């Protein structure tokens, strides 16, 4: 997996050595409350290892799930560029040819601009990889993620139930046009 860099951040592959951080981050309701149709927190180290394995299974030639790490070494959160699954399918969810960008960070990393910086890097990666459009789906109550979508220049397309068997606010951005 290609490691990406920005001014303050390094986006890299998750490893099993990161399980303690994943457990700390994902055992917090304030982090998990808007994730998925049925949010839940992690309770143990095995759950963290399972989540890392699920993140790794969602990767292919274009799609990635990165560990977001400060250049000084400490982990901050995750950035996802993944195939969007359609609602109403039988498990496992089937991708429908659209790509989602998403993020979640440890509360200690909130308010420092890390999510925007990581998402900007992820969007550049997506468009360099040949994608023409990237979507973001947010829980209707997740005002912070919706604000970040707008700061990233994403356009709000309204409410939808097309993905994840849940109602989401949908945002979109397209590859910048060459001048």
Secondary structure, DSSP 8 states (H G I E B T S, - for coil): ---EE-SSEEEEE--GGGHHHHHHHHT-HHHHTTSSTT-----SHHHHHHHHHHHHHT--SS-EEEEEEETTS-EEEEEEEEEEEBTT--SS--EEEEEEEEEEE-GGGTTSSHHHHHHHHHHHHHHHTT-SEEEEEEETT-HHHHHHHHHTT-EEEEEE-SBTTS-EEEEEEE-----
